[in-house]
């Protein structure tokens, strides 16, 4: 009987996880800011066969290592469908992260604790939201969590030198996925400090040094210890060595610039001298208290429990909690901060909550808070949906104008109401007797219905598919299209023979090249120009509205409309900005 219950528990969790994270797969195209960029790079890899050096249009793309784009490209080669391929790596990475957390909880505590950790992670708003996006972060979270899994398997349940090496190897793969992948190795910091202070403990250094005797198995004196660092170097070398070799042997200076940018400016330079996303030092604390719900609702009861276990020098808590704290400190130092930066700490945080949750969820106030959380979310969605359906709020009018909805936003309103109705049904079905189930059902329904109902409605305007489809139909199959002040989604979704004139290049320079290109074949060539980059010399009566997408307006400019423009038109300085 017990075995049957355990099997049902496992089946329920993994089926729900696939539904929550996979709902909507294949129903939308890449959305800004990052998704179209990575999908475009992957698409160009497949089409050109140039996989080592990613390109965005005609320029080298050096903001991120290519590993994530490789996974998207491979996914396309397998599925032959970009709508599936661009999201598949994030889905698989999220499922892998869940497996690591569930299995680690099972090995360190019990099977029940493992699934509590899994449910806590799956239901966290931050995790589910990012897992349903095609950004690098879900993949780097998986590699960092897998590295933590391997290190903790060796340190707490070992010795297991195979998992020790795999943990270091995963940290290396995480590093060439996104430079911060190496933060997984901060898990070793408390172990290293304990090893350094252990001689003082041996000489009777007092209770404050008692943690130096914690039973971990770093095995620094064992030659097999060095399998870990060697595995890390091997993983990083899989990309670094061929890339550096090829870049240094190429006479084109753009490859040297790529090398400098990807290895130094985008890593150490971005960390030490952040040029965007400036936030106060406490920013990540706010992210955890708001986006890491509902697990953080249990924090008032978890804090004293963690304190008691740390006093007992329990390494199962000491190592992950210390690592969590070090990650927060690491990302709080630079001025540039984003919510996704600390996402890799979330799986270990959920693992730390998991052993305490069976006792916490039996208490009265945590159950009331869970029910209140589900109720607030449900009635907020119902309120928004009803106000849009029966009223005419200002935010709805702006949304319709920005998105260009032809149905007045009715499909979106119905989708929001459906999500609210699911939440209400969950509250009524489970009621006050099972508030945790009510909260879980509400959140799972939210993400499933979001993927199935909301994303298809927003897709045309969010992905620029609608604009580029209308543009292709207007200019015809024999025409050529030039993009000025373009975004990645425009080139990705273009249905016409398309030319670009640089991306990081200023808009005025792009326009200059575009006008020269159009002049070579005025009858066949059109320019698609973002509104701020449209010069005053263009005859507004002869241009056509290409469409609206991503809160931007695009204009189709035939040759006749710009016949009086000089060869190098000027733009207002604040508009000549590729961002």
TORZA-279473 format. One line per 8 residues: their letters; for each residue x, y, z of C-alpha. Coordinates in nm, 2 decimals. Example, Ala and Ser with C-alpha at 12.3 -4.5 7.8 and 13.67 -1.06 7.14 Angstrom:
BEGIN
as	1.23,-0.45,0.78  1.37,-0.11,0.71
//
This chain:
BEGIN
xxxxxxxx	0.00,0.00,0.00  0.28,0.24,0.09  0.46,0.17,-0.23  0.14,0.24,-0.43  0.10,0.58,-0.25  0.46,0.67,-0.32  0.42,0.58,-0.69  0.10,0.79,-0.71
xxxxxxxx	0.28,1.08,-0.54  0.56,1.06,-0.80  0.33,1.03,-1.10  0.11,1.32,-0.98  0.41,1.55,-0.93  0.58,1.49,-1.26  0.26,1.50,-1.46  0.16,1.83,-1.30
xxxxxxxx	0.52,1.96,-1.36  0.50,1.88,-1.73  0.16,2.05,-1.76  0.26,2.36,-1.57  0.59,2.41,-1.74  0.50,2.28,-2.09  0.16,2.43,-2.14  0.18,2.66,-2.44
xxxxxxxx	0.47,2.49,-2.60  0.44,2.55,-2.98  0.17,2.81,-2.94  0.38,3.12,-2.96  0.69,3.27,-3.12  0.99,3.43,-2.93  0.91,3.75,-2.74  1.15,4.04,-2.65
xxxxxxxx	1.37,4.12,-2.49  1.60,3.82,-2.51  1.41,3.54,-2.68  1.41,3.67,-3.04  1.78,3.75,-3.01  1.88,3.40,-2.91  1.64,3.24,-3.15  1.77,3.45,-3.44
xxxxxxxx	2.13,3.36,-3.35  2.04,2.99,-3.34  1.85,3.02,-3.67  2.15,3.18,-3.84  2.37,2.90,-3.70  2.15,2.64,-3.87  2.13,2.83,-4.19  2.50,2.93,-4.22
xxxxxxxx	2.67,2.63,-4.06  2.88,2.88,-3.85  2.83,2.76,-3.49  3.15,2.87,-3.32  3.09,3.25,-3.36  2.73,3.35,-3.33  2.60,3.63,-3.55  2.31,3.88,-3.51
xxxxxxxx	2.24,3.98,-3.87  2.57,4.06,-4.02  2.75,4.13,-3.70  2.92,3.91,-3.44  2.71,3.86,-3.13  2.93,3.87,-2.82  2.70,3.95,-2.54  2.66,3.58,-2.43
xxxxxxxx	2.85,3.25,-2.50  2.68,3.04,-2.77  2.60,2.73,-2.57  2.24,2.82,-2.51  2.19,2.91,-2.88  2.35,2.57,-2.96  2.08,2.39,-2.76  1.81,2.59,-2.95
xxxxxxxx	1.97,2.51,-3.28  2.00,2.14,-3.20  1.63,2.14,-3.08  1.53,2.27,-3.42  1.73,2.00,-3.60  1.54,1.75,-3.39  1.19,1.90,-3.41  1.21,2.10,-3.73
xxxxxxxx	0.98,2.36,-3.56  1.11,2.68,-3.43  0.80,2.74,-3.21  0.89,2.43,-3.02  1.27,2.44,-3.05  1.32,2.78,-2.89  1.14,2.69,-2.57  1.24,2.32,-2.54
xxxxxxxx	1.58,2.39,-2.38  1.42,2.59,-2.10  1.15,2.32,-2.04  1.41,2.04,-2.02  1.64,2.25,-1.80  1.35,2.33,-1.56  1.25,1.96,-1.54  1.62,1.87,-1.47
xxxxxxxx	1.63,2.13,-1.19  1.32,1.98,-1.03  1.48,1.63,-1.05  1.80,1.75,-0.88  1.60,1.91,-0.59  1.36,1.62,-0.55  1.64,1.36,-0.55  1.87,1.56,-0.32
xxxxxxxx	1.59,1.61,-0.07  1.52,1.23,-0.08  1.88,1.14,-0.02  1.95,1.40,0.25  1.62,1.35,0.43  1.32,1.14,0.31  1.12,1.08,0.00  0.84,1.31,0.13
xxxxxxxx	1.09,1.59,0.19  1.22,1.55,-0.17  0.87,1.60,-0.31  0.80,1.89,-0.07  1.11,2.06,-0.22  0.99,1.99,-0.57  0.64,2.13,-0.51  0.79,2.44,-0.34
xxxxxxxx	1.01,2.51,-0.64  0.75,2.43,-0.90  0.49,2.66,-0.74  0.73,2.95,-0.69  0.62,3.24,-0.91  0.98,3.33,-1.01  1.07,2.98,-1.12  0.75,2.90,-1.32
xxxxxxxx	0.76,3.24,-1.49  1.12,3.21,-1.60  1.09,2.84,-1.70  0.82,2.93,-1.95  1.06,3.18,-2.12  1.34,3.11,-2.36  1.61,3.30,-2.18  1.95,3.17,-2.07
xxxxxxxx	1.86,3.18,-1.71  1.66,2.85,-1.68  1.96,2.67,-1.84  2.22,2.83,-1.62  2.00,2.75,-1.31  2.00,2.39,-1.41  2.37,2.37,-1.45  2.44,2.54,-1.12
xxxxxxxx	2.18,2.32,-0.94  2.33,2.01,-1.10  2.67,2.13,-0.99  2.54,2.17,-0.63  2.38,1.83,-0.65  2.71,1.66,-0.75  2.91,1.85,-0.48  2.65,1.77,-0.21
xxxxxxxx	2.63,1.41,-0.31  3.00,1.38,-0.25  3.02,1.61,0.06  2.72,1.49,0.25  2.64,1.13,0.13  2.97,1.02,-0.01  3.25,1.00,-0.06  3.15,0.97,-0.43
xxxxxxxx	3.43,1.10,-0.65  3.23,1.05,-0.97  2.97,1.30,-0.85  3.24,1.52,-0.72  3.39,1.54,-1.07  3.04,1.58,-1.23  2.96,1.87,-1.00  3.27,2.05,-1.11
xxxxxxxx	3.21,1.97,-1.47  2.85,2.10,-1.45  2.99,2.42,-1.29  3.22,2.45,-1.60  2.93,2.40,-1.84  2.73,2.66,-1.65  3.02,2.90,-1.68  3.03,2.88,-2.06
xxxxxxxx	2.65,2.90,-2.06  2.66,3.23,-1.87  2.97,3.35,-1.69  2.82,3.33,-1.34  2.79,2.95,-1.36  3.10,2.93,-1.15  2.91,3.05,-0.84  2.82,2.69,-0.78
xxxxxxxx	3.17,2.64,-0.64  3.09,2.89,-0.36  2.94,2.57,-0.20  3.29,2.48,-0.11  3.37,2.81,0.07  3.24,2.70,0.42  3.41,2.36,0.37  3.74,2.53,0.28
xxxxxxxx	3.71,2.77,0.58  3.64,2.48,0.81  3.95,2.30,0.68  4.16,2.61,0.75  4.03,2.66,1.10  4.03,2.29,1.20  4.37,2.31,1.37  4.23,2.58,1.60
xxxxxxxx	3.94,2.35,1.68  4.17,2.07,1.76  4.36,2.29,2.01  4.03,2.37,2.19  3.93,2.69,2.01  3.58,2.70,2.17  3.23,2.63,2.07  3.23,2.90,1.80
xxxxxxxx	3.47,2.68,1.61  3.28,2.36,1.66  3.14,2.38,1.30  3.49,2.31,1.17  3.44,1.95,1.27  3.13,1.91,1.06  3.12,1.57,0.88  3.19,1.66,0.52
xxxxxxxx	3.41,1.47,0.28  3.61,1.72,0.09  3.91,1.49,0.08  4.16,1.76,0.00  4.45,1.52,0.08  4.32,1.26,-0.16  4.46,1.28,-0.52  4.11,1.23,-0.65
xxxxxxxx	4.02,1.57,-0.52  4.19,1.72,-0.83  3.95,1.54,-1.05  3.70,1.82,-0.98  3.92,2.12,-1.09  4.03,1.92,-1.39  3.67,1.85,-1.49  3.59,2.22,-1.45
xxxxxxxx	3.88,2.32,-1.68  3.78,2.05,-1.93  3.42,2.17,-1.95  3.52,2.54,-2.00  3.78,2.43,-2.26  3.52,2.27,-2.48  3.43,2.62,-2.60  3.71,2.85,-2.49
xxxxxxxx	4.00,2.67,-2.66  3.85,2.64,-3.01  3.70,2.99,-2.99  4.02,3.16,-2.89  4.23,2.96,-3.14  4.00,3.05,-3.42  3.97,3.42,-3.32  4.34,3.47,-3.29
xxxxxxxx	4.41,3.30,-3.63  4.16,3.52,-3.81  4.28,3.85,-3.96  3.95,4.02,-3.93  3.98,4.26,-3.63  3.61,4.21,-3.54  3.71,3.86,-3.41  3.96,4.02,-3.17
xxxxxxxx	3.70,4.26,-3.06  3.46,3.97,-3.01  3.72,3.79,-2.80  3.78,4.09,-2.57  3.41,4.16,-2.53  3.30,3.80,-2.45  3.59,3.71,-2.22  3.64,4.04,-2.03
xxxxxxxx	3.39,4.32,-2.08  3.08,4.10,-2.05  3.22,3.92,-1.74  3.46,4.10,-1.51  3.38,4.44,-1.68  3.00,4.40,-1.63  3.05,4.29,-1.27  3.30,4.55,-1.16
xxxxxxxx	3.15,4.84,-1.36  2.79,4.77,-1.44  2.65,4.99,-1.71  2.28,4.91,-1.68  2.01,4.79,-1.44  2.14,5.00,-1.14  1.96,4.90,-0.82  2.02,4.96,-0.44
xxxxxxxx	2.22,4.71,-0.24  1.90,4.56,-0.08  1.73,4.50,-0.42  1.76,4.12,-0.41  1.60,4.10,-0.07  1.29,4.26,-0.22  1.30,4.01,-0.51  1.30,3.72,-0.28
xxxxxxxx	1.02,3.85,-0.06  0.80,3.92,-0.36  0.89,3.69,-0.64  0.98,3.38,-0.43  0.62,3.33,-0.32  0.47,3.12,-0.18  0.77,2.95,-0.01  0.88,3.27,0.14
xxxxxxxx	0.55,3.29,0.33  0.69,3.02,0.55  1.00,3.23,0.64  0.88,3.34,0.99  0.86,2.98,1.10  1.17,2.86,0.90  1.41,3.12,1.05  1.41,2.98,1.41
xxxxxxxx	1.41,2.63,1.29  1.72,2.70,1.07  1.89,2.87,1.37  1.84,2.56,1.58  1.98,2.33,1.32  2.28,2.55,1.26  2.35,2.54,1.63  2.37,2.16,1.60
xxxxxxxx	2.62,2.21,1.31  2.40,2.01,1.07  2.59,2.03,0.74  2.28,1.95,0.54  2.16,2.30,0.64  2.50,2.47,0.69  2.63,2.42,0.33  2.32,2.52,0.13
xxxxxxxx	2.23,2.81,0.36  2.58,2.94,0.35  2.58,2.91,-0.03  2.25,3.09,-0.06  2.38,3.38,0.16  2.71,3.40,-0.05  2.51,3.41,-0.37  2.31,3.70,-0.24
xxxxxxxx	2.62,3.89,-0.13  2.79,3.82,-0.46  2.52,3.97,-0.67  2.45,4.26,-0.43  2.80,4.40,-0.47  2.78,4.54,-0.83  2.55,4.83,-0.90  2.38,4.64,-1.19
xxxxxxxx	2.11,4.40,-1.06  1.82,4.21,-1.22  1.58,3.97,-1.05  1.71,3.67,-1.26  2.06,3.71,-1.12  1.97,3.54,-0.79  1.73,3.28,-0.95  2.01,3.01,-0.92
xxxxxxxx	1.98,3.03,-0.54  1.61,2.94,-0.55  1.64,2.56,-0.58  1.86,2.54,-0.27  1.63,2.78,-0.09  1.34,2.55,-0.16  1.55,2.25,-0.05  1.61,2.43,0.28
xxxxxxxx	1.24,2.49,0.34  1.14,2.14,0.25  1.22,1.95,0.57  1.03,2.21,0.77  0.72,2.23,0.55  0.54,1.92,0.68  0.53,2.07,1.02  0.47,2.43,0.91
xxxxxxxx	0.17,2.35,0.69  -0.01,2.19,0.99  0.00,2.52,1.18  -0.30,2.74,1.18  -0.15,3.07,1.06  0.05,2.93,0.77  -0.27,2.76,0.64  -0.46,3.09,0.67
xxxxxxxx	-0.18,3.28,0.49  -0.18,3.02,0.21  -0.56,3.05,0.17  -0.53,3.43,0.18  -0.26,3.43,-0.09  -0.47,3.22,-0.32  -0.78,3.43,-0.26  -0.60,3.76,-0.32
xxxxxxxx	-0.45,3.63,-0.65  -0.79,3.49,-0.76  -1.00,3.80,-0.68  -0.73,4.03,-0.83  -0.76,3.84,-1.16  -1.14,3.83,-1.15  -1.14,4.20,-1.07  -0.91,4.29,-1.37
xxxxxxxx	-1.11,4.06,-1.60  -1.45,4.19,-1.50  -1.34,4.55,-1.52  -1.21,4.49,-1.87  -1.52,4.30,-1.98  -1.79,4.54,-1.85  -1.59,4.86,-1.82  -1.34,5.07,-2.01
xxxxxxxx	-1.04,5.12,-1.79  -0.75,5.33,-1.91  -0.50,5.05,-1.89  -0.71,4.84,-2.13  -0.74,5.12,-2.38  -0.36,5.17,-2.38  -0.31,4.79,-2.41  -0.54,4.77,-2.71
xxxxxxxx	-0.37,5.06,-2.88  -0.02,4.92,-2.81  -0.11,4.57,-2.92  -0.34,4.65,-3.20  -0.61,4.40,-3.10  -0.87,4.37,-3.37  -1.13,4.22,-3.14  -1.11,4.50,-2.88
xxxxxxxx	-0.92,4.27,-2.64  -1.21,4.03,-2.59  -1.00,3.72,-2.61  -0.76,3.85,-2.36  -1.04,3.95,-2.12  -1.19,3.60,-2.15  -0.85,3.44,-2.08  -0.81,3.64,-1.76
xxxxxxxx	-1.16,3.56,-1.65  -1.10,3.19,-1.71  -0.79,3.20,-1.49  -0.98,3.38,-1.22  -1.27,3.13,-1.25  -1.03,2.84,-1.21  -0.89,3.00,-0.89  -1.24,3.06,-0.75
xxxxxxxx	-1.33,2.69,-0.83  -1.01,2.58,-0.65  -1.10,2.78,-0.34  -1.45,2.65,-0.33  -1.35,2.29,-0.40  -1.08,2.26,-0.14  -1.21,2.53,0.10  -1.06,2.61,0.43
xxxxxxxx	-1.01,2.25,0.52  -0.73,2.21,0.26  -0.59,2.55,0.20  -0.25,2.43,0.08  -0.42,2.23,-0.20  -0.63,2.53,-0.29  -0.32,2.74,-0.33  -0.14,2.48,-0.53
xxxxxxxx	-0.44,2.42,-0.76  -0.48,2.80,-0.81  -0.11,2.85,-0.91  -0.10,2.54,-1.13  -0.41,2.65,-1.31  -0.27,3.00,-1.35  0.04,2.88,-1.54  -0.14,2.62,-1.75
xxxxxxxx	-0.41,2.86,-1.87  -0.16,3.14,-1.92  0.03,2.91,-2.16  -0.28,2.78,-2.34  -0.50,3.10,-2.35  -0.30,3.42,-2.29  0.02,3.37,-2.49  -0.16,3.29,-2.82
xxxxxxxx	-0.36,3.61,-2.79  -0.05,3.82,-2.73  0.17,3.65,-2.98  0.13,3.85,-3.29  0.19,4.18,-3.13  0.46,4.05,-2.88  0.66,3.86,-3.14  0.62,4.11,-3.44
xxxxxxxx	0.48,3.82,-3.64  0.17,4.02,-3.73  0.37,4.32,-3.85  0.62,4.12,-4.06  0.34,3.91,-4.21  0.15,4.22,-4.32  0.46,4.38,-4.45  0.54,4.07,-4.66
xxxxxxxx	0.19,4.07,-4.80  0.20,4.44,-4.89  0.53,4.45,-5.07  0.48,4.11,-5.25  0.70,3.81,-5.29  0.94,3.96,-5.55  1.03,4.27,-5.34  1.33,4.32,-5.11
xxxxxxxx	1.30,4.46,-4.76  1.57,4.66,-4.57  1.55,4.70,-4.19  1.64,5.03,-4.02  1.65,5.07,-3.64  1.53,4.71,-3.63  1.49,4.47,-3.35  1.58,4.10,-3.35
xxxxxxxx	1.22,3.99,-3.38  1.18,4.18,-3.71  1.45,3.99,-3.88  1.35,3.66,-3.72  0.99,3.69,-3.83  1.05,3.85,-4.17  0.89,3.66,-4.46  1.06,3.87,-4.73
xxxxxxxx	1.41,3.87,-4.88  1.56,4.09,-4.60  1.88,4.30,-4.57  2.01,4.47,-4.26  2.27,4.75,-4.21  2.42,4.66,-3.88  2.25,4.64,-3.54  2.48,4.81,-3.28
xxxxxxxx	2.55,5.08,-3.54  2.36,5.41,-3.48  2.03,5.46,-3.65  2.15,5.75,-3.86  2.43,5.54,-4.01  2.18,5.25,-4.07  1.95,5.48,-4.25  2.23,5.62,-4.46
xxxxxxxx	2.33,5.27,-4.57  1.96,5.18,-4.62  1.90,5.48,-4.85  2.21,5.39,-5.06  2.09,5.03,-5.08  1.74,5.12,-5.19  1.87,5.36,-5.46  2.04,5.07,-5.63
xxxxxxxx	1.70,4.91,-5.72  1.42,5.16,-5.63  1.14,4.97,-5.79  1.19,4.65,-5.58  1.33,4.77,-5.25  1.14,4.90,-4.95  1.27,5.02,-4.61  1.10,4.92,-4.29
xxxxxxxx	1.19,5.20,-4.04  1.11,5.24,-3.67  0.92,5.57,-3.62  1.19,5.75,-3.41  1.45,5.68,-3.69  1.22,5.82,-3.97  1.39,6.14,-4.10  1.20,6.46,-4.16
xxxxxxxx	1.28,6.46,-4.53  1.05,6.17,-4.59  0.72,6.25,-4.76  0.47,6.13,-4.50  0.19,6.12,-4.75  0.37,5.84,-4.94  0.48,5.61,-4.66  0.26,5.34,-4.52
xxxxxxxx	0.20,5.21,-4.17  0.38,4.87,-4.14  0.22,4.80,-3.81  0.26,4.82,-3.43  0.44,4.56,-3.21  0.62,4.57,-2.88  0.51,4.93,-2.82  0.69,5.04,-3.14
xxxxxxxx	0.55,5.18,-3.46  0.70,5.07,-3.80  0.67,5.25,-4.13  0.71,5.12,-4.49  0.91,5.36,-4.69  0.91,5.33,-5.08  1.17,5.50,-5.28  0.93,5.77,-5.40
xxxxxxxx	0.88,5.88,-5.04  1.24,5.96,-4.98  1.35,6.10,-5.31  1.44,6.44,-5.17  1.64,6.30,-4.87  2.02,6.37,-4.87  2.26,6.08,-4.89  2.33,6.11,-4.52
xxxxxxxx	2.02,6.23,-4.34  2.05,6.34,-3.97  1.84,6.23,-3.68  1.79,6.40,-3.35  2.08,6.28,-3.12  1.86,6.12,-2.85  1.68,5.91,-3.12  2.00,5.77,-3.27
xxx	2.01,5.49,-3.03  2.00,5.11,-3.11  1.84,5.03,-2.78
//
